[in-house]
Amino acid sequence: MPRYEYRCRTCGDTFELSRPMAESSAPAQCPAGHDDTVKLLSTVAVGGAASAPAPAPGAAGGGGGCCGGGCCG
């Protein structure tokens, strides 16, 4: 289940809730009991080889920039 981060506008507390995606926009109550909260935009960190930066254009083996250069003649 995804985790969403919220901030309470009343006390300034930041907190997370695990809830279904269908409820991500539903109102959330802060741990102190305040109802005036806003959902924060979060970045997703993904590990592994897929998160490695792409080689710079013109780097060795870079091709033509479309699928590694295989479709550029």
C-alpha positions as CSV (number, residue, x, y, z in Angstrom):
1,M,0.0,0.0,0.0
2,P,1.5,3.4,-0.9
3,R,2.5,5.9,1.7
4,Y,1.5,9.5,1.4
5,E,3.1,12.5,3.2
6,Y,0.9,15.2,4.7
7,R,1.4,18.5,6.5
8,C,-0.9,20.0,9.1
9,R,-1.6,23.7,8.5
10,T,-2.6,24.2,12.1
11,C,0.4,22.8,14.0
12,G,2.9,22.4,11.1
13,D,3.5,18.7,11.9
14,T,4.5,16.5,8.9
15,F,3.2,12.9,8.9
16,E,2.8,9.9,6.6
17,L,-0.2,7.6,6.1
18,S,-0.5,4.3,4.3
19,R,-3.7,4.2,2.3
20,P,-5.0,2.9,-1.0
21,M,-4.4,5.1,-4.1
22,A,-8.2,5.6,-4.4
23,E,-8.1,7.4,-1.0
24,S,-4.9,9.5,-1.7
25,S,-6.9,12.7,-2.0
26,A,-9.3,12.0,0.9
27,P,-8.9,14.4,3.9
28,A,-6.3,13.2,6.5
29,Q,-6.3,14.1,10.2
30,C,-3.0,14.9,11.7
31,P,-1.8,12.9,14.8
32,A,-2.7,15.9,17.0
33,G,-6.3,15.7,15.8
34,H,-6.4,18.7,13.4
35,D,-8.3,18.5,10.2
36,D,-6.6,21.3,8.2
37,T,-4.0,19.2,6.3
38,V,-2.5,19.2,2.9
39,K,-1.0,16.3,0.9
40,L,2.7,16.9,0.0
41,L,4.3,16.0,-3.3
42,S,6.9,13.3,-2.7
43,T,9.8,12.1,-4.8
44,V,10.2,8.4,-5.4
45,A,13.7,6.9,-4.9
46,V,14.3,3.8,-7.0
47,G,17.5,1.8,-6.5
48,G,19.3,-0.5,-8.9
49,A,20.7,-0.2,-12.4
50,A,17.6,1.4,-13.8
51,S,18.4,4.5,-11.8
52,A,21.8,5.0,-13.3
53,P,22.2,8.3,-15.2
54,A,22.1,8.1,-19.0
55,P,25.3,8.6,-20.9
56,A,25.9,12.1,-22.3
57,P,25.1,12.6,-26.0
58,G,28.1,11.9,-28.1
59,A,29.6,9.5,-25.5
60,A,31.2,6.3,-26.7
61,G,28.4,3.9,-27.8
62,G,25.8,6.6,-27.7
63,G,24.4,6.1,-31.2
64,G,22.0,8.5,-32.6
65,G,19.8,9.0,-29.5
66,C,17.0,6.7,-30.5
67,C,17.0,3.4,-28.9
68,G,20.8,3.3,-28.8
69,G,21.2,4.3,-32.4
70,G,19.8,1.1,-33.9
71,C,17.1,2.9,-35.9
72,C,19.2,5.8,-37.1
73,G,21.0,5.2,-40.3
